Amino acid sequence: MKIITLNCNGIRSSLSKGLLDFIRRENPDIICFQETKAPKSEIEREEFRKLGYEIHSCIADKPGYSGTAVLTKLKPKSVNIGFGEGIYASEGRSIFLEYPDFFLWNLYFPSGTSGEERQKVKYEFLDSFFELAKPFTKKKKPLIVCGDVNIAHTELDIHNAKGNQKSSGFLPEERAWVSKFLDLGFFDCFRVIHPEVRDDYSWWTYRFQARKNNKGWRIDYFFITKSSKYKLQSVHIAKEPVLSDHAPVVLGIQFT
């Protein structure tokens, strides 16, 4: 099974940059989008349906802001749009699906880069998500969490660790939260497959030719609960085509 996560930074923008061709080429079973920035009519498109996908979207109350979507060729047992409370739904940040062999939670975590107030919202979201995720570590069926987490966990995951110690997304408190989350009973799928790889990033600022010079951050993840019910086969970051300021992360997994 192949699952892809992508912060598309505007689904209409990504479509103009070759998103449909990328989906045709990769042919994922499921693709999860964050930051769709579009109304339902621009997400639940006939082009996706013609490729065999059922479409689910979570739209923010504020037009043109945030938003998540899931395209799936596998029929889910259930779908919970805006799973959680508060900004999970009002800012379009969460879609939770149950399949026969696994749970899948597509999330767009808040950024704290715009100031202290949003950093506080980010910490509240992290605490809330931690409590919501905790019960799934006790279930036999694994939970896959994917999306833009807006945190680079370790110095391997950022181009300039020393210079970003005080930057939102690499604050000590945020990095400690990721460690605590993994200790709860989750794997970072990328690090399972690539434990020592550095300079493999999923996001680059549009400024300073950052992508050309590979001055990026790895902030887009697949997490999965520890279980004997699956085998991780592959995880890679697809650098081409350039669909947004983020790159798609592609997960190969087999359920046993």
Contacts in CASP RR format, 6 or more apart in sequence:
PFRMAT RR
TARGET T0000
AUTHOR 0000-0000-0000
METHOD contacts of the structure
MODEL  1
MKIITLNCNGIRSSLSKGLLDFIRRENPDIICFQETKAPKSEIEREEFRK
LGYEIHSCIADKPGYSGTAVLTKLKPKSVNIGFGEGIYASEGRSIFLEYP
DFFLWNLYFPSGTSGEERQKVKYEFLDSFFELAKPFTKKKKPLIVCGDVN
IAHTELDIHNAKGNQKSSGFLPEERAWVSKFLDLGFFDCFRVIHPEVRDD
YSWWTYRFQARKNNKGWRIDYFFITKSSKYKLQSVHIAKEPVLSDHAPVV
LGIQFT
1 29 0 8 1.000
1 30 0 8 1.000
1 252 0 8 1.000
1 253 0 8 1.000
1 254 0 8 1.000
1 255 0 8 1.000
2 26 0 8 1.000
2 27 0 8 1.000
2 28 0 8 1.000
2 29 0 8 1.000
2 30 0 8 1.000
2 250 0 8 1.000
2 251 0 8 1.000
2 252 0 8 1.000
3 28 0 8 1.000
3 29 0 8 1.000
3 30 0 8 1.000
3 31 0 8 1.000
3 32 0 8 1.000
3 104 0 8 1.000
3 144 0 8 1.000
3 146 0 8 1.000
3 222 0 8 1.000
3 250 0 8 1.000
3 251 0 8 1.000
3 252 0 8 1.000
3 253 0 8 1.000
4 26 0 8 1.000
4 28 0 8 1.000
4 30 0 8 1.000
4 31 0 8 1.000
4 32 0 8 1.000
4 238 0 8 1.000
4 248 0 8 1.000
4 249 0 8 1.000
4 250 0 8 1.000
4 251 0 8 1.000
5 31 0 8 1.000
5 32 0 8 1.000
5 33 0 8 1.000
5 34 0 8 1.000
5 106 0 8 1.000
5 146 0 8 1.000
5 147 0 8 1.000
5 148 0 8 1.000
5 220 0 8 1.000
5 221 0 8 1.000
5 222 0 8 1.000
5 248 0 8 1.000
5 249 0 8 1.000
5 251 0 8 1.000
6 14 0 8 1.000
6 31 0 8 1.000
6 32 0 8 1.000
6 33 0 8 1.000
6 34 0 8 1.000
6 220 0 8 1.000
6 243 0 8 1.000
6 244 0 8 1.000
6 246 0 8 1.000
6 247 0 8 1.000
6 248 0 8 1.000
6 249 0 8 1.000
7 33 0 8 1.000
7 34 0 8 1.000
7 35 0 8 1.000
7 108 0 8 1.000
7 147 0 8 1.000
7 148 0 8 1.000
7 203 0 8 1.000
7 220 0 8 1.000
7 244 0 8 1.000
7 245 0 8 1.000
7 246 0 8 1.000
8 14 0 8 1.000
8 19 0 8 1.000
8 33 0 8 1.000
8 34 0 8 1.000
8 35 0 8 1.000
8 36 0 8 1.000
8 243 0 8 1.000
8 244 0 8 1.000
8 246 0 8 1.000
9 35 0 8 1.000
9 37 0 8 1.000
9 244 0 8 1.000
9 245 0 8 1.000
9 246 0 8 1.000
10 35 0 8 1.000
10 36 0 8 1.000
10 37 0 8 1.000
10 38 0 8 1.000
10 244 0 8 1.000
11 19 0 8 1.000
11 33 0 8 1.000
11 36 0 8 1.000
11 37 0 8 1.000
11 38 0 8 1.000
11 42 0 8 1.000
11 43 0 8 1.000
11 69 0 8 1.000
12 37 0 8 1.000
12 38 0 8 1.000
12 42 0 8 1.000
13 244 0 8 1.000
14 243 0 8 1.000
14 244 0 8 1.000
17 241 0 8 1.000
17 242 0 8 1.000
17 243 0 8 1.000
17 244 0 8 1.000
18 241 0 8 1.000
18 243 0 8 1.000
19 243 0 8 1.000
20 47 0 8 1.000
20 51 0 8 1.000
21 241 0 8 1.000
22 238 0 8 1.000
22 241 0 8 1.000
22 243 0 8 1.000
22 248 0 8 1.000
23 31 0 8 1.000
23 48 0 8 1.000
23 51 0 8 1.000
23 71 0 8 1.000
24 51 0 8 1.000
26 238 0 8 1.000
26 248 0 8 1.000
26 250 0 8 1.000
28 250 0 8 1.000
29 72 0 8 1.000
29 73 0 8 1.000
29 74 0 8 1.000
30 70 0 8 1.000
30 71 0 8 1.000
30 72 0 8 1.000
30 73 0 8 1.000
30 74 0 8 1.000
30 104 0 8 1.000
31 53 0 8 1.000
31 70 0 8 1.000
31 71 0 8 1.000
31 72 0 8 1.000
32 68 0 8 1.000
32 69 0 8 1.000
32 70 0 8 1.000
32 95 0 8 1.000
32 104 0 8 1.000
32 106 0 8 1.000
32 146 0 8 1.000
32 147 0 8 1.000
33 43 0 8 1.000
33 68 0 8 1.000
33 69 0 8 1.000
33 70 0 8 1.000
33 71 0 8 1.000
33 106 0 8 1.000
34 67 0 8 1.000
34 68 0 8 1.000
34 93 0 8 1.000
34 106 0 8 1.000
34 107 0 8 1.000
34 108 0 8 1.000
34 147 0 8 1.000
34 148 0 8 1.000
35 66 0 8 1.000
35 67 0 8 1.000
35 108 0 8 1.000
35 148 0 8 1.000
36 42 0 8 1.000
36 43 0 8 1.000
36 57 0 8 1.000
36 59 0 8 1.000
36 66 0 8 1.000
36 67 0 8 1.000
36 68 0 8 1.000
36 69 0 8 1.000
37 64 0 8 1.000
37 65 0 8 1.000
37 66 0 8 1.000
37 67 0 8 1.000
38 64 0 8 1.000
39 59 0 8 1.000
39 63 0 8 1.000
39 64 0 8 1.000
40 57 0 8 1.000
40 59 0 8 1.000
43 55 0 8 1.000
43 57 0 8 1.000
43 59 0 8 1.000
43 69 0 8 1.000
44 55 0 8 1.000
44 57 0 8 1.000
45 55 0 8 1.000
48 55 0 8 1.000
48 71 0 8 1.000
49 55 0 8 1.000
52 73 0 8 1.000
53 71 0 8 1.000
53 72 0 8 1.000
53 73 0 8 1.000
54 71 0 8 1.000
54 72 0 8 1.000
54 73 0 8 1.000
54 75 0 8 1.000
54 76 0 8 1.000
55 69 0 8 1.000
55 70 0 8 1.000
55 71 0 8 1.000
56 69 0 8 1.000
56 70 0 8 1.000
56 72 0 8 1.000
56 79 0 8 1.000
56 81 0 8 1.000
56 95 0 8 1.000
56 97 0 8 1.000
57 67 0 8 1.000
57 68 0 8 1.000
57 69 0 8 1.000
57 70 0 8 1.000
57 81 0 8 1.000
57 95 0 8 1.000
58 67 0 8 1.000
58 68 0 8 1.000
58 69 0 8 1.000
58 81 0 8 1.000
58 82 0 8 1.000
58 89 0 8 1.000
58 92 0 8 1.000
58 93 0 8 1.000
58 94 0 8 1.000
58 95 0 8 1.000
59 67 0 8 1.000
59 92 0 8 1.000
60 66 0 8 1.000
60 67 0 8 1.000
60 90 0 8 1.000
60 91 0 8 1.000
60 92 0 8 1.000
60 93 0 8 1.000
61 90 0 8 1.000
61 91 0 8 1.000
62 91 0 8 1.000
65 91 0 8 1.000
66 91 0 8 1.000
66 92 0 8 1.000
66 93 0 8 1.000
66 108 0 8 1.000
67 91 0 8 1.000
67 92 0 8 1.000
67 93 0 8 1.000
67 108 0 8 1.000
68 92 0 8 1.000
68 93 0 8 1.000
68 94 0 8 1.000
68 95 0 8 1.000
68 106 0 8 1.000
68 107 0 8 1.000
68 108 0 8 1.000
69 95 0 8 1.000
69 106 0 8 1.000
70 79 0 8 1.000
70 95 0 8 1.000
70 97 0 8 1.000
70 104 0 8 1.000
70 106 0 8 1.000
72 97 0 8 1.000
74 99 0 8 1.000
76 97 0 8 1.000
76 98 0 8 1.000
76 99 0 8 1.000
76 104 0 8 1.000
77 98 0 8 1.000
77 99 0 8 1.000
77 100 0 8 1.000
78 97 0 8 1.000
78 98 0 8 1.000
79 95 0 8 1.000
79 96 0 8 1.000
79 97 0 8 1.000
79 98 0 8 1.000
80 95 0 8 1.000
80 96 0 8 1.000
80 97 0 8 1.000
81 89 0 8 1.000
81 94 0 8 1.000
81 95 0 8 1.000
82 88 0 8 1.000
82 89 0 8 1.000
82 92 0 8 1.000
82 93 0 8 1.000
82 94 0 8 1.000
82 95 0 8 1.000
82 96 0 8 1.000
83 94 0 8 1.000
83 95 0 8 1.000
83 96 0 8 1.000
83 105 0 8 1.000
83 132 0 8 1.000
84 94 0 8 1.000
84 128 0 8 1.000
84 132 0 8 1.000
85 128 0 8 1.000
87 93 0 8 1.000
87 110 0 8 1.000
87 121 0 8 1.000
87 125 0 8 1.000
88 94 0 8 1.000
91 110 0 8 1.000
92 108 0 8 1.000
93 107 0 8 1.000
93 108 0 8 1.000
93 109 0 8 1.000
93 110 0 8 1.000
93 125 0 8 1.000
94 105 0 8 1.000
94 106 0 8 1.000
94 107 0 8 1.000
94 108 0 8 1.000
95 105 0 8 1.000
95 106 0 8 1.000
96 103 0 8 1.000
96 104 0 8 1.000
96 105 0 8 1.000
96 106 0 8 1.000
97 103 0 8 1.000
97 104 0 8 1.000
97 105 0 8 1.000
97 106 0 8 1.000
98 104 0 8 1.000
101 141 0 8 1.000
101 142 0 8 1.000
101 229 0 8 1.000
101 230 0 8 1.000
101 255 0 8 1.000
102 141 0 8 1.000
102 142 0 8 1.000
102 143 0 8 1.000
102 144 0 8 1.000
102 229 0 8 1.000
102 230 0 8 1.000
102 255 0 8 1.000
103 136 0 8 1.000
103 139 0 8 1.000
103 141 0 8 1.000
103 142 0 8 1.000
103 143 0 8 1.000
103 144 0 8 1.000
104 143 0 8 1.000
104 144 0 8 1.000
104 146 0 8 1.000
105 133 0 8 1.000
105 143 0 8 1.000
105 144 0 8 1.000
105 145 0 8 1.000
105 146 0 8 1.000
106 146 0 8 1.000
106 147 0 8 1.000
107 129 0 8 1.000
107 145 0 8 1.000
107 146 0 8 1.000
107 147 0 8 1.000
107 148 0 8 1.000
107 149 0 8 1.000
108 147 0 8 1.000
108 148 0 8 1.000
109 122 0 8 1.000
109 125 0 8 1.000
109 126 0 8 1.000
109 129 0 8 1.000
109 147 0 8 1.000
109 148 0 8 1.000
109 149 0 8 1.000
109 150 0 8 1.000
109 151 0 8 1.000
110 118 0 8 1.000
110 121 0 8 1.000
110 122 0 8 1.000
110 125 0 8 1.000
110 150 0 8 1.000
111 118 0 8 1.000
111 122 0 8 1.000
111 150 0 8 1.000
111 168 0 8 1.000
111 169 0 8 1.000
112 118 0 8 1.000
112 119 0 8 1.000
112 121 0 8 1.000
112 122 0 8 1.000
112 150 0 8 1.000
112 168 0 8 1.000
112 169 0 8 1.000
113 167 0 8 1.000
113 168 0 8 1.000
113 169 0 8 1.000
115 168 0 8 1.000
119 168 0 8 1.000
122 150 0 8 1.000
122 168 0 8 1.000
122 174 0 8 1.000
123 173 0 8 1.000
126 174 0 8 1.000
126 177 0 8 1.000
130 177 0 8 1.000
130 180 0 8 1.000
130 181 0 8 1.000
130 184 0 8 1.000
133 143 0 8 1.000
133 145 0 8 1.000
133 181 0 8 1.000
133 184 0 8 1.000
133 186 0 8 1.000
134 184 0 8 1.000
136 143 0 8 1.000
136 225 0 8 1.000
137 143 0 8 1.000
137 184 0 8 1.000
137 185 0 8 1.000
137 186 0 8 1.000
137 225 0 8 1.000
137 226 0 8 1.000
139 225 0 8 1.000
140 227 0 8 1.000
140 229 0 8 1.000
141 227 0 8 1.000
141 229 0 8 1.000
142 224 0 8 1.000
142 225 0 8 1.000
142 227 0 8 1.000
142 229 0 8 1.000
142 230 0 8 1.000
143 224 0 8 1.000
143 225 0 8 1.000
144 222 0 8 1.000
144 223 0 8 1.000
144 224 0 8 1.000
144 251 0 8 1.000
144 253 0 8 1.000
145 186 0 8 1.000
145 221 0 8 1.000
145 222 0 8 1.000
145 223 0 8 1.000
145 224 0 8 1.000
146 221 0 8 1.000
146 222 0 8 1.000
146 223 0 8 1.000
146 249 0 8 1.000
146 251 0 8 1.000
147 220 0 8 1.000
147 221 0 8 1.000
147 222 0 8 1.000
147 249 0 8 1.000
148 203 0 8 1.000
148 219 0 8 1.000
148 220 0 8 1.000
148 246 0 8 1.000
149 178 0 8 1.000
149 219 0 8 1.000
149 220 0 8 1.000
149 221 0 8 1.000
150 168 0 8 1.000
150 169 0 8 1.000
150 219 0 8 1.000
151 169 0 8 1.000
151 170 0 8 1.000
151 174 0 8 1.000
151 175 0 8 1.000
151 177 0 8 1.000
151 178 0 8 1.000
151 219 0 8 1.000
152 158 0 8 1.000
152 164 0 8 1.000
152 169 0 8 1.000
152 170 0 8 1.000
152 175 0 8 1.000
152 217 0 8 1.000
152 218 0 8 1.000
152 219 0 8 1.000
153 175 0 8 1.000
153 178 0 8 1.000
153 179 0 8 1.000
153 188 0 8 1.000
153 218 0 8 1.000
154 175 0 8 1.000
155 161 0 8 1.000
155 198 0 8 1.000
156 196 0 8 1.000
156 197 0 8 1.000
156 198 0 8 1.000
156 218 0 8 1.000
157 198 0 8 1.000
157 201 0 8 1.000
157 217 0 8 1.000
157 218 0 8 1.000
157 219 0 8 1.000
158 164 0 8 1.000
158 170 0 8 1.000
158 201 0 8 1.000
158 216 0 8 1.000
158 217 0 8 1.000
158 218 0 8 1.000
159 199 0 8 1.000
159 201 0 8 1.000
159 214 0 8 1.000
159 215 0 8 1.000
159 216 0 8 1.000
159 217 0 8 1.000
160 215 0 8 1.000
161 170 0 8 1.000
164 170 0 8 1.000
165 171 0 8 1.000
165 172 0 8 1.000
168 174 0 8 1.000
169 217 0 8 1.000
169 219 0 8 1.000
170 217 0 8 1.000
178 188 0 8 1.000
181 223 0 8 1.000
182 188 0 8 1.000
182 223 0 8 1.000
185 225 0 8 1.000
185 226 0 8 1.000
186 223 0 8 1.000
186 224 0 8 1.000
186 225 0 8 1.000
186 226 0 8 1.000
187 223 0 8 1.000
187 224 0 8 1.000
187 225 0 8 1.000
187 226 0 8 1.000
187 232 0 8 1.000
188 221 0 8 1.000
188 222 0 8 1.000
188 223 0 8 1.000
189 221 0 8 1.000
189 222 0 8 1.000
189 223 0 8 1.000
189 224 0 8 1.000
189 232 0 8 1.000
189 235 0 8 1.000
189 251 0 8 1.000
190 200 0 8 1.000
190 218 0 8 1.000
190 221 0 8 1.000
190 222 0 8 1.000
190 235 0 8 1.000
190 237 0 8 1.000
190 249 0 8 1.000
192 232 0 8 1.000
192 235 0 8 1.000
193 232 0 8 1.000
193 234 0 8 1.000
193 235 0 8 1.000
194 200 0 8 1.000
194 235 0 8 1.000
199 214 0 8 1.000
200 218 0 8 1.000
200 237 0 8 1.000
201 214 0 8 1.000
201 216 0 8 1.000
201 217 0 8 1.000
201 218 0 8 1.000
201 237 0 8 1.000
201 247 0 8 1.000
202 217 0 8 1.000
202 218 0 8 1.000
202 219 0 8 1.000
202 220 0 8 1.000
202 237 0 8 1.000
202 246 0 8 1.000
202 247 0 8 1.000
202 249 0 8 1.000
203 216 0 8 1.000
203 217 0 8 1.000
203 218 0 8 1.000
203 219 0 8 1.000
203 220 0 8 1.000
203 245 0 8 1.000
203 246 0 8 1.000
203 247 0 8 1.000
204 210 0 8 1.000
204 211 0 8 1.000
204 214 0 8 1.000
204 215 0 8 1.000
204 216 0 8 1.000
204 217 0 8 1.000
204 245 0 8 1.000
205 215 0 8 1.000
205 216 0 8 1.000
205 245 0 8 1.000
206 245 0 8 1.000
208 215 0 8 1.000
210 216 0 8 1.000
211 242 0 8 1.000
211 245 0 8 1.000
218 237 0 8 1.000
220 237 0 8 1.000
220 246 0 8 1.000
220 247 0 8 1.000
220 249 0 8 1.000
221 249 0 8 1.000
222 235 0 8 1.000
222 249 0 8 1.000
222 251 0 8 1.000
224 230 0 8 1.000
224 232 0 8 1.000
224 253 0 8 1.000
228 256 0 8 1.000
229 255 0 8 1.000
229 256 0 8 1.000
230 253 0 8 1.000
230 254 0 8 1.000
230 255 0 8 1.000
230 256 0 8 1.000
231 253 0 8 1.000
231 254 0 8 1.000
231 256 0 8 1.000
232 251 0 8 1.000
232 252 0 8 1.000
232 253 0 8 1.000
233 252 0 8 1.000
233 253 0 8 1.000
233 254 0 8 1.000
234 250 0 8 1.000
234 251 0 8 1.000
234 252 0 8 1.000
235 249 0 8 1.000
235 250 0 8 1.000
235 251 0 8 1.000
235 252 0 8 1.000
236 249 0 8 1.000
236 250 0 8 1.000
237 247 0 8 1.000
237 248 0 8 1.000
237 249 0 8 1.000
237 250 0 8 1.000
238 247 0 8 1.000
238 248 0 8 1.000
238 249 0 8 1.000
238 250 0 8 1.000
239 247 0 8 1.000
END
